[in-house]
Amino acid sequence: MYQKVDTTLNFVDREKQIEQFWEENHIFEKSMQERKGSPLYTFYDGPPTANGKRIIPEDLILLKDDIIVAQDEETVITKWNTLNPKTAFSHGCSCFFLKEGIKISKVYRSDHSLLRWYCDIVDYTFDCEEESMTYTDLLADVIIDSDGMVKVVDLDELAEAMEHEWITKEQTLLCLRNLNYLLSLIYRDKFDRLQARLDSLGL
């Protein structure tokens, strides 16, 4: 399915190695240089997930503290801390797959150990005048725990949104198709194709 986490791995040491690699190779500076002159994007966010405009509850929050690590025509990669302190997790990184309508996140505990991979089904809208991107969480999510267990969650929210017409028929169909695509990758042991975008940057 994907590379399993070694239970004897020292996550704190690994995080230090990654940070040292970033510093020695000037990864952040290189990412800024590569984006020089590129359009600026504004991200919007809403609870209860770490990133996204929510339909339930309807909310929109500016993601001014997220750091854009890299971007191209197909992906946007960010690093973030939780908006409000959490006991289970504190920070992470996300990759927005713009064409696939999927956002995958590596969620870390405060000791820098990996808690889980969290996958959102999302939709994007772009405002060229404002040079901003807003994404909407389409409610269905997939969680992959560090032990490899896969859970599909929040389908009850999708059903409630459909029942009350808070989500359009087009959004519902988009959500189900993108969810099917994501699950097909996971079940065919090809989720690592998505993970690689974050792992290749040492995130």
C-alpha positions as CSV (number, residue, x, y, z in Angstrom):
1,M,0.0,0.0,0.0
2,Y,2.6,2.5,1.1
3,Q,5.9,2.5,3.0
4,K,5.2,1.3,6.5
5,V,6.6,3.3,9.4
6,D,9.4,1.4,11.2
7,T,8.2,1.1,14.9
8,T,11.8,1.4,16.0
9,L,12.3,4.7,14.1
10,N,13.3,7.7,16.2
11,F,11.1,10.4,14.8
12,V,12.8,13.2,16.7
13,D,16.2,12.3,15.2
14,R,14.6,11.9,11.8
15,E,13.1,15.3,12.0
16,K,16.5,16.8,13.0
17,Q,18.1,15.1,10.0
18,I,15.4,16.5,7.7
19,E,15.9,20.0,9.1
20,Q,19.6,19.7,8.7
21,F,19.2,18.6,5.1
22,W,16.9,21.6,4.4
23,E,19.4,24.0,6.0
24,E,22.5,22.5,4.3
25,N,20.8,22.5,0.9
26,H,19.0,25.8,1.3
27,I,15.7,24.1,0.3
28,F,13.4,26.9,1.5
29,E,15.5,29.6,-0.2
30,K,15.5,27.6,-3.4
31,S,11.7,27.1,-3.3
32,M,11.3,30.9,-2.9
33,Q,13.7,31.6,-5.7
34,E,11.9,29.2,-8.0
35,R,8.6,31.0,-7.3
36,K,10.1,34.5,-7.8
37,G,7.8,36.4,-10.0
38,S,5.0,33.8,-9.8
39,P,1.4,34.9,-8.9
40,L,0.7,35.1,-5.2
41,Y,-2.1,32.9,-3.8
42,T,-4.2,33.4,-0.8
43,F,-5.6,30.4,1.0
44,Y,-8.8,30.3,2.9
45,D,-9.6,27.9,5.7
46,G,-12.4,26.8,8.0
47,P,-12.9,24.5,10.9
48,P,-13.0,21.7,11.9
49,T,-10.3,20.5,9.4
50,A,-6.9,21.9,9.3
51,N,-7.5,23.5,5.9
52,G,-10.6,24.3,3.9
53,K,-13.8,26.1,3.4
54,R,-16.5,24.1,5.1
55,I,-20.0,23.5,4.1
56,I,-20.9,22.2,7.6
57,P,-20.5,24.6,9.4
58,E,-20.3,27.2,6.7
59,D,-17.2,29.2,7.4
60,L,-14.2,30.8,5.7
61,I,-10.9,31.8,7.3
62,L,-7.8,33.4,5.7
63,L,-4.8,31.1,5.8
64,K,-2.3,33.8,6.3
65,D,0.2,31.7,8.4
66,D,0.5,28.7,6.1
67,I,3.9,28.6,4.3
68,I,3.8,27.8,0.6
69,V,6.8,25.5,0.1
70,A,6.4,24.8,-3.6
71,Q,3.9,25.2,-6.4
72,D,3.4,24.4,-10.0
73,E,0.4,24.0,-12.4
74,E,-0.6,20.7,-10.8
75,T,0.2,21.1,-7.1
76,V,0.5,23.5,-4.2
77,I,2.5,22.4,-1.1
78,T,2.2,24.0,2.2
79,K,3.5,23.7,5.8
80,W,1.2,24.7,8.7
81,N,0.6,24.7,12.4
82,T,-2.9,24.0,13.8
83,L,-5.1,27.1,14.1
84,N,-6.0,26.1,17.6
85,P,-3.8,24.0,20.0
86,K,-4.7,20.3,19.7
87,T,-3.7,17.5,22.1
88,A,-3.5,14.9,19.4
89,F,-1.6,16.8,16.7
90,S,0.2,20.1,16.3
91,H,1.5,20.7,12.8
92,G,1.8,19.2,9.4
93,C,2.1,19.7,5.7
94,S,-0.3,19.4,2.8
95,C,-0.2,18.8,-1.0
96,F,-3.1,20.2,-3.0
97,F,-3.6,18.1,-6.2
98,L,-5.4,20.7,-8.3
99,K,-6.5,18.5,-11.2
100,E,-7.5,15.5,-9.0
101,G,-9.5,17.5,-6.5
102,I,-7.6,15.9,-3.6
103,K,-5.6,17.4,-0.7
104,I,-3.4,15.0,1.3
105,S,-1.8,16.0,4.6
106,K,0.8,14.5,6.8
107,V,-0.3,15.2,10.4
108,Y,2.3,15.2,13.1
109,R,2.2,15.1,16.9
110,S,4.0,17.7,18.9
111,D,7.0,15.4,19.3
112,H,7.2,15.3,15.4
113,S,6.1,11.7,15.1
114,L,3.7,10.9,12.3
115,L,0.1,10.6,13.5
116,R,-1.7,9.9,10.2
117,W,-2.2,10.8,6.6
118,Y,-5.4,12.8,6.2
119,C,-7.0,13.1,2.7
120,D,-9.7,15.6,1.9
121,I,-11.9,15.7,-1.2
122,V,-11.9,19.3,-2.4
123,D,-12.9,21.7,-5.1
124,Y,-11.0,24.8,-6.1
125,T,-12.0,28.3,-7.4
126,F,-9.5,30.9,-8.6
127,D,-9.8,34.7,-8.5
128,C,-7.3,36.1,-10.9
129,E,-8.0,39.7,-9.9
130,E,-7.4,39.0,-6.2
131,E,-4.7,36.5,-7.1
132,S,-6.2,34.0,-4.7
133,M,-7.4,30.4,-4.5
134,T,-10.3,29.2,-2.4
135,Y,-10.9,25.6,-1.9
136,T,-14.0,24.0,-0.6
137,D,-14.0,20.8,1.5
138,L,-16.5,18.5,-0.1
139,L,-17.0,16.6,3.2
140,A,-15.8,13.1,2.4
141,D,-12.4,12.3,3.9
142,V,-10.0,9.3,4.1
143,I,-7.7,8.7,7.0
144,I,-4.7,6.4,6.8
145,D,-3.2,5.7,10.3
146,S,0.4,5.1,10.8
147,D,-0.4,1.4,11.3
148,G,-1.9,1.3,7.7
149,M,-5.6,1.2,8.7
150,V,-7.7,3.0,6.2
151,K,-11.0,4.8,7.2
152,V,-13.5,6.6,5.0
153,V,-15.2,9.3,7.2
154,D,-17.8,12.0,7.2
155,L,-20.1,10.5,4.6
156,D,-22.9,11.3,7.0
157,E,-22.1,14.9,6.6
158,L,-22.2,14.5,2.8
159,A,-25.7,12.9,3.1
160,E,-26.9,15.7,5.4
161,A,-25.6,18.3,3.0
162,M,-27.4,16.6,0.1
163,E,-30.6,16.3,2.1
164,H,-30.7,20.0,3.0
165,E,-29.3,21.1,-0.5
166,W,-26.3,22.7,1.1
167,I,-24.2,21.0,-1.6
168,T,-25.0,21.0,-5.3
169,K,-25.6,17.9,-7.3
170,E,-22.5,18.8,-9.3
171,Q,-20.4,19.1,-6.2
172,T,-21.7,15.8,-4.9
173,L,-20.9,13.9,-8.1
174,L,-17.4,15.5,-8.1
175,C,-16.9,14.5,-4.5
176,L,-17.9,10.8,-5.2
177,R,-15.8,10.6,-8.4
178,N,-12.7,12.0,-6.7
179,L,-13.2,9.8,-3.6
180,N,-13.4,6.8,-5.9
181,Y,-10.2,7.8,-7.6
182,L,-8.4,8.2,-4.3
183,L,-9.6,4.9,-2.9
184,S,-8.7,3.1,-6.1
185,L,-5.1,4.4,-5.6
186,I,-5.0,3.3,-2.0
187,Y,-6.5,-0.2,-2.7
188,R,-4.1,-0.8,-5.6
189,D,-1.1,0.1,-3.4
190,K,-0.5,3.3,-5.4
191,F,-1.0,5.9,-2.8
192,D,2.7,6.4,-2.6
193,R,2.4,8.3,-5.9
194,L,0.7,11.1,-4.0
195,Q,2.9,10.7,-0.9
196,A,6.0,11.2,-3.0
197,R,5.2,14.9,-3.5
198,L,5.7,15.6,0.2
199,D,8.3,12.9,0.9
200,S,10.5,14.2,-1.9
201,L,10.8,17.5,-0.2
202,G,11.6,15.9,3.2
203,L,8.4,17.1,4.7
